[in-house]
Protein backbone atom coordinates (compact mmCIF):
# COMPACT_ATOMS: atom_id res chain seq x y z
CA UNK A 1 0.00 0.00 0.00
CA UNK A 2 1.29 3.47 -0.88
CA UNK A 3 0.82 6.50 1.34
CA UNK A 4 0.95 10.27 0.93
CA UNK A 5 3.24 11.72 -1.69
CA UNK A 6 4.29 8.29 -2.96
CA UNK A 7 0.74 7.56 -4.08
CA UNK A 8 0.34 11.03 -5.64
CA UNK A 9 3.69 10.73 -7.42
CA UNK A 10 2.78 7.30 -8.77
CA UNK A 11 -0.54 8.60 -10.11
CA UNK A 12 1.19 11.57 -11.76
CA UNK A 13 3.78 9.36 -13.42
CA UNK A 14 1.18 6.85 -14.58
CA UNK A 15 -0.63 9.59 -16.46
CA UNK A 16 2.46 10.26 -18.60
CA UNK A 17 4.11 6.82 -18.73
CA UNK A 18 2.67 3.34 -18.95
CA UNK A 19 4.41 0.06 -18.29
CA UNK A 20 3.58 -3.57 -18.86
CA UNK A 21 5.11 -6.13 -16.55
CA UNK A 22 5.07 -9.78 -15.66
CA UNK A 23 6.43 -12.25 -13.14
CA UNK A 24 7.01 -15.94 -13.75
CA UNK A 25 8.83 -18.90 -12.26
CA UNK A 26 10.34 -22.13 -13.49
CA UNK A 27 12.37 -25.03 -12.11
CA UNK A 28 16.03 -25.10 -13.17
CA UNK A 29 17.85 -28.44 -12.96
CA UNK A 30 21.56 -28.00 -12.30
CA UNK A 31 23.99 -30.48 -13.96
CA UNK A 32 24.89 -31.71 -10.45
CA UNK A 33 21.30 -32.84 -9.94
CA UNK A 34 20.14 -29.98 -7.73
CA UNK A 35 16.93 -28.17 -8.63
CA UNK A 36 16.20 -24.50 -8.08
CA UNK A 37 13.01 -22.54 -8.47
CA UNK A 38 13.84 -19.40 -10.41
CA UNK A 39 11.69 -16.28 -10.19
CA UNK A 40 12.07 -13.86 -13.08
CA UNK A 41 10.34 -10.68 -14.17
CA UNK A 42 10.14 -8.30 -17.10
CA UNK A 43 9.13 -4.65 -17.46
CA UNK A 44 8.51 -2.76 -20.71
CA UNK A 45 7.63 0.88 -21.14
CA UNK A 46 4.60 1.22 -23.39
CA UNK A 47 4.81 3.93 -26.03
CA UNK A 48 2.78 7.02 -25.22
CA UNK A 49 0.85 8.08 -28.33
CA UNK A 50 -0.62 11.18 -26.72
CA UNK A 51 -0.31 14.41 -28.74
CHARMM-style PDB file with segment names, atoms N, HN, CA, C and O in Angstrom:
ATOM      1  N   UNK     1       0.845  -1.174   0.000  1.00  0.00      PROA
ATOM      2  CA  UNK     1       0.000   0.000   0.000  1.00  0.00      PROA
ATOM      3  C   UNK     1       0.892   1.240   0.000  1.00  0.00      PROA
ATOM      4  O   UNK     1       1.900   1.287   0.706  1.00  0.00      PROA
ATOM      5  N   UNK     2       0.519   2.236  -0.791  1.00  0.00      PROA
ATOM      6  HN  UNK     2      -0.299   2.197  -1.364  1.00  0.00      PROA
ATOM      7  CA  UNK     2       1.292   3.472  -0.875  1.00  0.00      PROA
ATOM      8  C   UNK     2       0.591   4.572  -0.098  1.00  0.00      PROA
ATOM      9  O   UNK     2      -0.638   4.644  -0.075  1.00  0.00      PROA
ATOM     10  N   UNK     3       1.376   5.424   0.537  1.00  0.00      PROA
ATOM     11  HN  UNK     3       2.375   5.365   0.519  1.00  0.00      PROA
ATOM     12  CA  UNK     3       0.817   6.501   1.342  1.00  0.00      PROA
ATOM     13  C   UNK     3       1.320   7.853   0.857  1.00  0.00      PROA
ATOM     14  O   UNK     3       2.395   7.958   0.266  1.00  0.00      PROA
ATOM     15  N   UNK     4       0.523   8.883   1.117  1.00  0.00      PROA
ATOM     16  HN  UNK     4      -0.351   8.798   1.597  1.00  0.00      PROA
ATOM     17  CA  UNK     4       0.946  10.265   0.930  1.00  0.00      PROA
ATOM     18  C   UNK     4       1.502  10.574  -0.440  1.00  0.00      PROA
ATOM     19  O   UNK     4       0.914  10.230  -1.466  1.00  0.00      PROA
ATOM     20  N   UNK     5       2.670  11.242  -0.437  1.00  0.00      PROA
ATOM     21  HN  UNK     5       3.147  11.522   0.395  1.00  0.00      PROA
ATOM     22  CA  UNK     5       3.243  11.720  -1.689  1.00  0.00      PROA
ATOM     23  C   UNK     5       3.614  10.584  -2.621  1.00  0.00      PROA
ATOM     24  O   UNK     5       3.608  10.768  -3.838  1.00  0.00      PROA
ATOM     25  N   UNK     6       3.939   9.407  -2.085  1.00  0.00      PROA
ATOM     26  HN  UNK     6       3.944   9.257  -1.097  1.00  0.00      PROA
ATOM     27  CA  UNK     6       4.294   8.288  -2.962  1.00  0.00      PROA
ATOM     28  C   UNK     6       3.118   7.934  -3.864  1.00  0.00      PROA
ATOM     29  O   UNK     6       3.297   7.711  -5.061  1.00  0.00      PROA
ATOM     30  N   UNK     7       1.936   7.884  -3.303  1.00  0.00      PROA
ATOM     31  HN  UNK     7       1.791   8.066  -2.330  1.00  0.00      PROA
ATOM     32  CA  UNK     7       0.745   7.562  -4.082  1.00  0.00      PROA
ATOM     33  C   UNK     7       0.476   8.646  -5.110  1.00  0.00      PROA
ATOM     34  O   UNK     7       0.185   8.336  -6.265  1.00  0.00      PROA
ATOM     35  N   UNK     8       0.569   9.923  -4.714  1.00  0.00      PROA
ATOM     36  HN  UNK     8       0.806  10.174  -3.775  1.00  0.00      PROA
ATOM     37  CA  UNK     8       0.337  11.032  -5.639  1.00  0.00      PROA
ATOM     38  C   UNK     8       1.368  11.032  -6.760  1.00  0.00      PROA
ATOM     39  O   UNK     8       1.027  11.264  -7.919  1.00  0.00      PROA
ATOM     40  N   UNK     9       2.628  10.772  -6.418  1.00  0.00      PROA
ATOM     41  HN  UNK     9       2.905  10.583  -5.476  1.00  0.00      PROA
ATOM     42  CA  UNK     9       3.695  10.733  -7.420  1.00  0.00      PROA
ATOM     43  C   UNK     9       3.467   9.589  -8.399  1.00  0.00      PROA
ATOM     44  O   UNK     9       3.664   9.758  -9.603  1.00  0.00      PROA
ATOM     45  N   UNK    10       3.059   8.439  -7.903  1.00  0.00      PROA
ATOM     46  HN  UNK    10       2.899   8.302  -6.926  1.00  0.00      PROA
ATOM     47  CA  UNK    10       2.784   7.304  -8.770  1.00  0.00      PROA
ATOM     48  C   UNK    10       1.649   7.631  -9.730  1.00  0.00      PROA
ATOM     49  O   UNK    10       1.745   7.331 -10.920  1.00  0.00      PROA
ATOM     50  N   UNK    11       0.585   8.235  -9.241  1.00  0.00      PROA
ATOM     51  HN  UNK    11       0.506   8.479  -8.274  1.00  0.00      PROA
ATOM     52  CA  UNK    11      -0.538   8.596 -10.113  1.00  0.00      PROA
ATOM     53  C   UNK    11      -0.115   9.598 -11.171  1.00  0.00      PROA
ATOM     54  O   UNK    11      -0.540   9.497 -12.322  1.00  0.00      PROA
ATOM     55  N   UNK    12       0.727  10.578 -10.794  1.00  0.00      PROA
ATOM     56  HN  UNK    12       1.072  10.660  -9.859  1.00  0.00      PROA
ATOM     57  CA  UNK    12       1.190  11.574 -11.758  1.00  0.00      PROA
ATOM     58  C   UNK    12       2.026  10.907 -12.848  1.00  0.00      PROA
ATOM     59  O   UNK    12       1.856  11.193 -14.033  1.00  0.00      PROA
ATOM     60  N   UNK    13       2.917  10.030 -12.442  1.00  0.00      PROA
ATOM     61  HN  UNK    13       3.055   9.798 -11.479  1.00  0.00      PROA
ATOM     62  CA  UNK    13       3.776   9.358 -13.419  1.00  0.00      PROA
ATOM     63  C   UNK    13       2.988   8.420 -14.317  1.00  0.00      PROA
ATOM     64  O   UNK    13       3.300   8.292 -15.500  1.00  0.00      PROA
ATOM     65  N   UNK    14       1.975   7.766 -13.773  1.00  0.00      PROA
ATOM     66  HN  UNK    14       1.721   7.870 -12.812  1.00  0.00      PROA
ATOM     67  CA  UNK    14       1.182   6.848 -14.582  1.00  0.00      PROA
ATOM     68  C   UNK    14       0.419   7.583 -15.666  1.00  0.00      PROA
ATOM     69  O   UNK    14       0.110   6.996 -16.703  1.00  0.00      PROA
ATOM     70  N   UNK    15       0.111   8.844 -15.454  1.00  0.00      PROA
ATOM     71  HN  UNK    15       0.362   9.321 -14.611  1.00  0.00      PROA
ATOM     72  CA  UNK    15      -0.629   9.588 -16.461  1.00  0.00      PROA
ATOM     73  C   UNK    15       0.245   9.920 -17.661  1.00  0.00      PROA
ATOM     74  O   UNK    15      -0.283  10.169 -18.745  1.00  0.00      PROA
ATOM     75  N   UNK    16       1.569   9.931 -17.501  1.00  0.00      PROA
ATOM     76  HN  UNK    16       1.998   9.729 -16.621  1.00  0.00      PROA
ATOM     77  CA  UNK    16       2.464  10.264 -18.604  1.00  0.00      PROA
ATOM     78  C   UNK    16       3.238   9.058 -19.121  1.00  0.00      PROA
ATOM     79  O   UNK    16       3.724   9.087 -20.252  1.00  0.00      PROA
ATOM     80  N   UNK    17       3.363   8.011 -18.334  1.00  0.00      PROA
ATOM     81  HN  UNK    17       2.969   7.988 -17.415  1.00  0.00      PROA
ATOM     82  CA  UNK    17       4.108   6.818 -18.734  1.00  0.00      PROA
ATOM     83  C   UNK    17       3.313   5.578 -18.356  1.00  0.00      PROA
ATOM     84  O   UNK    17       2.703   5.509 -17.289  1.00  0.00      PROA
ATOM     85  N   UNK    18       3.333   4.605 -19.250  1.00  0.00      PROA
ATOM     86  HN  UNK    18       3.828   4.661 -20.117  1.00  0.00      PROA
ATOM     87  CA  UNK    18       2.675   3.336 -18.945  1.00  0.00      PROA
ATOM     88  C   UNK    18       3.680   2.209 -19.091  1.00  0.00      PROA
ATOM     89  O   UNK    18       4.575   2.258 -19.935  1.00  0.00      PROA
ATOM     90  N   UNK    19       3.520   1.203 -18.264  1.00  0.00      PROA
ATOM     91  HN  UNK    19       2.793   1.163 -17.578  1.00  0.00      PROA
ATOM     92  CA  UNK    19       4.413   0.060 -18.285  1.00  0.00      PROA
ATOM     93  C   UNK    19       3.596  -1.221 -18.309  1.00  0.00      PROA
ATOM     94  O   UNK    19       2.511  -1.290 -17.733  1.00  0.00      PROA
ATOM     95  N   UNK    20       4.127  -2.230 -18.978  1.00  0.00      PROA
ATOM     96  HN  UNK    20       5.009  -2.174 -19.446  1.00  0.00      PROA
ATOM     97  CA  UNK    20       3.579  -3.573 -18.860  1.00  0.00      PROA
ATOM     98  C   UNK    20       4.626  -4.399 -18.119  1.00  0.00      PROA
ATOM     99  O   UNK    20       5.825  -4.155 -18.247  1.00  0.00      PROA
ATOM    100  N   UNK    21       4.166  -5.365 -17.353  1.00  0.00      PROA
ATOM    101  HN  UNK    21       3.192  -5.563 -17.250  1.00  0.00      PROA
ATOM    102  CA  UNK    21       5.110  -6.134 -16.551  1.00  0.00      PROA
ATOM    103  C   UNK    21       4.571  -7.533 -16.311  1.00  0.00      PROA
ATOM    104  O   UNK    21       3.375  -7.789 -16.451  1.00  0.00      PROA
ATOM    105  N   UNK    22       5.463  -8.419 -15.953  1.00  0.00      PROA
ATOM    106  HN  UNK    22       6.434  -8.210 -15.840  1.00  0.00      PROA
ATOM    107  CA  UNK    22       5.070  -9.785 -15.662  1.00  0.00      PROA
ATOM    108  C   UNK    22       6.065 -10.444 -14.731  1.00  0.00      PROA
ATOM    109  O   UNK    22       7.216 -10.019 -14.623  1.00  0.00      PROA
ATOM    110  N   UNK    23       5.612 -11.476 -14.069  1.00  0.00      PROA
ATOM    111  HN  UNK    23       4.677 -11.821 -14.157  1.00  0.00      PROA
ATOM    112  CA  UNK    23       6.434 -12.253 -13.142  1.00  0.00      PROA
ATOM    113  C   UNK    23       6.152 -13.722 -13.424  1.00  0.00      PROA
ATOM    114  O   UNK    23       4.995 -14.122 -13.558  1.00  0.00      PROA
ATOM    115  N   UNK    24       7.204 -14.520 -13.514  1.00  0.00      PROA
ATOM    116  HN  UNK    24       8.143 -14.195 -13.405  1.00  0.00      PROA
ATOM    117  CA  UNK    24       7.007 -15.942 -13.753  1.00  0.00      PROA
ATOM    118  C   UNK    24       8.086 -16.743 -13.028  1.00  0.00      PROA
ATOM    119  O   UNK    24       9.098 -16.195 -12.592  1.00  0.00      PROA
ATOM    120  N   UNK    25       7.857 -18.026 -12.910  1.00  0.00      PROA
ATOM    121  HN  UNK    25       7.035 -18.472 -13.265  1.00  0.00      PROA
ATOM    122  CA  UNK    25       8.832 -18.903 -12.257  1.00  0.00      PROA
ATOM    123  C   UNK    25       8.970 -20.186 -13.059  1.00  0.00      PROA
ATOM    124  O   UNK    25       8.079 -20.571 -13.817  1.00  0.00      PROA
ATOM    125  N   UNK    26      10.108 -20.835 -12.872  1.00  0.00      PROA
ATOM    126  HN  UNK    26      10.831 -20.523 -12.256  1.00  0.00      PROA
ATOM    127  CA  UNK    26      10.343 -22.134 -13.486  1.00  0.00      PROA
ATOM    128  C   UNK    26      11.361 -22.893 -12.640  1.00  0.00      PROA
ATOM    129  O   UNK    26      12.068 -22.304 -11.822  1.00  0.00      PROA
ATOM    130  N   UNK    27      11.424 -24.193 -12.845  1.00  0.00      PROA
ATOM    131  HN  UNK    27      10.849 -24.671 -13.509  1.00  0.00      PROA
ATOM    132  CA  UNK    27      12.373 -25.029 -12.109  1.00  0.00      PROA
ATOM    133  C   UNK    27      13.594 -25.251 -12.997  1.00  0.00      PROA
ATOM    134  O   UNK    27      13.476 -25.717 -14.130  1.00  0.00      PROA
ATOM    135  N   UNK    28      14.759 -24.912 -12.468  1.00  0.00      PROA
ATOM    136  HN  UNK    28      14.854 -24.533 -11.547  1.00  0.00      PROA
ATOM    137  CA  UNK    28      16.029 -25.104 -13.170  1.00  0.00      PROA
ATOM    138  C   UNK    28      16.735 -26.309 -12.564  1.00  0.00      PROA
ATOM    139  O   UNK    28      16.936 -26.378 -11.352  1.00  0.00      PROA
ATOM    140  N   UNK    29      17.109 -27.255 -13.418  1.00  0.00      PROA
ATOM    141  HN  UNK    29      16.946 -27.198 -14.403  1.00  0.00      PROA
ATOM    142  CA  UNK    29      17.847 -28.439 -12.958  1.00  0.00      PROA
ATOM    143  C   UNK    29      19.324 -28.241 -13.254  1.00  0.00      PROA
ATOM    144  O   UNK    29      19.729 -28.147 -14.413  1.00  0.00      PROA
ATOM    145  N   UNK    30      20.117 -28.178 -12.207  1.00  0.00      PROA
ATOM    146  HN  UNK    30      19.788 -28.254 -11.266  1.00  0.00      PROA
ATOM    147  CA  UNK    30      21.564 -28.004 -12.301  1.00  0.00      PROA
ATOM    148  C   UNK    30      22.202 -29.308 -12.777  1.00  0.00      PROA
ATOM    149  O   UNK    30      21.684 -30.382 -12.472  1.00  0.00      PROA
ATOM    150  N   UNK    31      23.320 -29.246 -13.521  1.00  0.00      PROA
ATOM    151  HN  UNK    31      23.741 -28.374 -13.769  1.00  0.00      PROA
ATOM    152  CA  UNK    31      23.991 -30.482 -13.960  1.00  0.00      PROA
ATOM    153  C   UNK    31      24.379 -31.414 -12.804  1.00  0.00      PROA
ATOM    154  O   UNK    31      24.531 -32.619 -13.008  1.00  0.00      PROA
ATOM    155  N   UNK    32      24.541 -30.866 -11.601  1.00  0.00      PROA
ATOM    156  HN  UNK    32      24.418 -29.888 -11.436  1.00  0.00      PROA
ATOM    157  CA  UNK    32      24.894 -31.708 -10.451  1.00  0.00      PROA
ATOM    158  C   UNK    32      23.693 -32.466  -9.899  1.00  0.00      PROA
ATOM    159  O   UNK    32      23.844 -33.318  -9.024  1.00  0.00      PROA
ATOM    160  N   UNK    33      22.499 -32.158 -10.409  1.00  0.00      PROA
ATOM    161  HN  UNK    33      22.377 -31.466 -11.121  1.00  0.00      PROA
ATOM    162  CA  UNK    33      21.297 -32.840  -9.941  1.00  0.00      PROA
ATOM    163  C   UNK    33      20.429 -31.997  -9.028  1.00  0.00      PROA
ATOM    164  O   UNK    33      19.294 -32.373  -8.736  1.00  0.00      PROA
ATOM    165  N   UNK    34      20.945 -30.862  -8.572  1.00  0.00      PROA
ATOM    166  HN  UNK    34      21.867 -30.557  -8.810  1.00  0.00      PROA
ATOM    167  CA  UNK    34      20.136 -29.984  -7.725  1.00  0.00      PROA
ATOM    168  C   UNK    34      19.099 -29.261  -8.576  1.00  0.00      PROA
ATOM    169  O   UNK    34      19.314 -29.005  -9.760  1.00  0.00      PROA
ATOM    170  N   UNK    35      17.979 -28.939  -7.953  1.00  0.00      PROA
ATOM    171  HN  UNK    35      17.805 -29.146  -6.990  1.00  0.00      PROA
ATOM    172  CA  UNK    35      16.934 -28.175  -8.627  1.00  0.00      PROA
ATOM    173  C   UNK    35      16.709 -26.873  -7.879  1.00  0.00      PROA
ATOM    174  O   UNK    35      16.769 -26.823  -6.650  1.00  0.00      PROA
ATOM    175  N   UNK    36      16.450 -25.828  -8.639  1.00  0.00      PROA
ATOM    176  HN  UNK    36      16.401 -25.868  -9.637  1.00  0.00      PROA
ATOM    177  CA  UNK    36      16.204 -24.502  -8.079  1.00  0.00      PROA
ATOM    178  C   UNK    36      14.950 -23.932  -8.712  1.00  0.00      PROA
ATOM    179  O   UNK    36      14.727 -24.078  -9.914  1.00  0.00      PROA
ATOM    180  N   UNK    37      14.136 -23.284  -7.899  1.00  0.00      PROA
ATOM    181  HN  UNK    37      14.318 -23.166  -6.923  1.00  0.00      PROA
ATOM    182  CA  UNK    37      13.011 -22.543  -8.465  1.00  0.00      PROA
ATOM    183  C   UNK    37      13.498 -21.125  -8.737  1.00  0.00      PROA
ATOM    184  O   UNK    37      13.979 -20.435  -7.839  1.00  0.00      PROA
ATOM    185  N   UNK    38      13.365 -20.709  -9.977  1.00  0.00      PROA
ATOM    186  HN  UNK    38      12.974 -21.270 -10.707  1.00  0.00      PROA
ATOM    187  CA  UNK    38      13.840 -19.399 -10.412  1.00  0.00      PROA
ATOM    188  C   UNK    38      12.636 -18.485 -10.587  1.00  0.00      PROA
ATOM    189  O   UNK    38      11.666 -18.841 -11.256  1.00  0.00      PROA
ATOM    190  N   UNK    39      12.706 -17.306  -9.983  1.00  0.00      PROA
ATOM    191  HN  UNK    39      13.494 -17.017  -9.440  1.00  0.00      PROA
ATOM    192  CA  UNK    39      11.690 -16.275 -10.187  1.00  0.00      PROA
ATOM    193  C   UNK    39      12.290 -15.223 -11.099  1.00  0.00      PROA
ATOM    194  O   UNK    39      13.402 -14.752 -10.858  1.00  0.00      PROA
ATOM    195  N   UNK    40      11.573 -14.854 -12.133  1.00  0.00      PROA
ATOM    196  HN  UNK    40      10.670 -15.237 -12.329  1.00  0.00      PROA
ATOM    197  CA  UNK    40      12.069 -13.857 -13.079  1.00  0.00      PROA
ATOM    198  C   UNK    40      10.947 -12.871 -13.381  1.00  0.00      PROA
ATOM    199  O   UNK    40       9.770 -13.174 -13.187  1.00  0.00      PROA
ATOM    200  N   UNK    41      11.323 -11.702 -13.854  1.00  0.00      PROA
ATOM    201  HN  UNK    41      12.280 -11.457 -14.012  1.00  0.00      PROA
ATOM    202  CA  UNK    41      10.336 -10.677 -14.166  1.00  0.00      PROA
ATOM    203  C   UNK    41      10.780  -9.901 -15.394  1.00  0.00      PROA
ATOM    204  O   UNK    41      11.944  -9.949 -15.790  1.00  0.00      PROA
ATOM    205  N   UNK    42       9.838  -9.186 -15.989  1.00  0.00      PROA
ATOM    206  HN  UNK    42       8.892  -9.147 -15.667  1.00  0.00      PROA
ATOM    207  CA  UNK    42      10.144  -8.295 -17.098  1.00  0.00      PROA
ATOM    208  C   UNK    42       9.300  -7.038 -16.958  1.00  0.00      PROA
ATOM    209  O   UNK    42       8.199  -7.071 -16.409  1.00  0.00      PROA
ATOM    210  N   UNK    43       9.830  -5.935 -17.461  1.00  0.00      PROA
ATOM    211  HN  UNK    43      10.724  -5.909 -17.907  1.00  0.00      PROA
ATOM    212  CA  UNK    43       9.133  -4.649 -17.457  1.00  0.00      PROA
ATOM    213  C   UNK    43       9.413  -3.971 -18.793  1.00  0.00      PROA
ATOM    214  O   UNK    43      10.567  -3.876 -19.211  1.00  0.00      PROA
ATOM    215  N   UNK    44       8.378  -3.506 -19.456  1.00  0.00      PROA
ATOM    216  HN  UNK    44       7.440  -3.583 -19.117  1.00  0.00      PROA
ATOM    217  CA  UNK    44       8.507  -2.763 -20.709  1.00  0.00      PROA
ATOM    218  C   UNK    44       7.751  -1.458 -20.593  1.00  0.00      PROA
ATOM    219  O   UNK    44       6.640  -1.420 -20.064  1.00  0.00      PROA
ATOM    220  N   UNK    45       8.353  -0.383 -21.090  1.00  0.00      PROA
ATOM    221  HN  UNK    45       9.255  -0.413 -21.520  1.00  0.00      PROA
ATOM    222  CA  UNK    45       7.632   0.883 -21.142  1.00  0.00      PROA
ATOM    223  C   UNK    45       6.796   0.876 -22.409  1.00  0.00      PROA
ATOM    224  O   UNK    45       7.301   0.591 -23.495  1.00  0.00      PROA
ATOM    225  N   UNK    46       5.521   1.190 -22.268  1.00  0.00      PROA
ATOM    226  HN  UNK    46       5.111   1.422 -21.386  1.00  0.00      PROA
ATOM    227  CA  UNK    46       4.597   1.225 -23.386  1.00  0.00      PROA
ATOM    228  C   UNK    46       4.675   2.606 -24.015  1.00  0.00      PROA
ATOM    229  O   UNK    46       4.695   3.615 -23.311  1.00  0.00      PROA
ATOM    230  N   UNK    47       4.719   2.649 -25.338  1.00  0.00      PROA
ATOM    231  HN  UNK    47       4.703   1.829 -25.910  1.00  0.00      PROA
ATOM    232  CA  UNK    47       4.810   3.932 -26.035  1.00  0.00      PROA
ATOM    233  C   UNK    47       3.597   4.790 -25.712  1.00  0.00      PROA
ATOM    234  O   UNK    47       2.467   4.304 -25.663  1.00  0.00      PROA
ATOM    235  N   UNK    48       3.849   6.065 -25.494  1.00  0.00      PROA
ATOM    236  HN  UNK    48       4.767   6.460 -25.534  1.00  0.00      PROA
ATOM    237  CA  UNK    48       2.775   7.023 -25.222  1.00  0.00      PROA
ATOM    238  C   UNK    48       2.449   7.723 -26.529  1.00  0.00      PROA
ATOM    239  O   UNK    48       3.274   8.468 -27.057  1.00  0.00      PROA
ATOM    240  N   UNK    49       1.256   7.491 -27.055  1.00  0.00      PROA
ATOM    241  HN  UNK    49       0.586   6.886 -26.626  1.00  0.00      PROA
ATOM    242  CA  UNK    49       0.851   8.076 -28.333  1.00  0.00      PROA
ATOM    243  C   UNK    49       0.058   9.360 -28.155  1.00  0.00      PROA
ATOM    244  O   UNK    49      -0.611   9.814 -29.084  1.00  0.00      PROA
ATOM    245  N   UNK    50       0.128   9.942 -26.979  1.00  0.00      PROA
ATOM    246  HN  UNK    50       0.671   9.574 -26.225  1.00  0.00      PROA
ATOM    247  CA  UNK    50      -0.619  11.182 -26.724  1.00  0.00      PROA
ATOM    248  C   UNK    50      -0.003  12.328 -27.523  1.00  0.00      PROA
ATOM    249  O   UNK    50       1.211  12.365 -27.724  1.00  0.00      PROA
ATOM    250  N   UNK    51      -0.831  13.254 -27.973  1.00  0.00      PROA
ATOM    251  HN  UNK    51      -1.817  13.223 -27.810  1.00  0.00      PROA
ATOM    252  CA  UNK    51      -0.309  14.411 -28.740  1.00  0.00      PROA
ATOM    253  C   UNK    51       0.523  15.337 -27.886  1.00  0.00      PROA
ATOM    254  OT1 UNK    51       1.027  16.345 -28.380  1.00  0.00      PROA
TER     255      UNK     51
END
